[in-house]
């Protein structure tokens, strides 16, 4: 009797280790994986989406004049260069500058002029 129980348990464990995926009825079991978060600035909070102003201010924590800070700004507002843009009237207009130095200076000017928001 003990030998029969051992054989059943052994065969069940061998069956569980088979190369076939687990089945539900006649369909394979599908496991849903969580989506990876999109690239966000360093100060991303959990749960609540941040405003553009907060994300631009978070870029100020990166060393000034570096490609990393410009990449942070570009992650918030993707660049869309135009041939000869006029002077930027708002932070969204900074994306139209083709030269990286001009775009960085434009973003810096607007991000530094935003009043500091209280942290909740």
Secondary structure, DSSP 8 states (H G I E B T S, - for coil): -HHHHHHHHHHHHHHHT-SS--EETTEE-------------TT--SSS---HHHHHHHHTTS-TTSHHHHHHHHHHS-----SS----SSGGGGGG--SHHHHHHHHHHHHHHS------
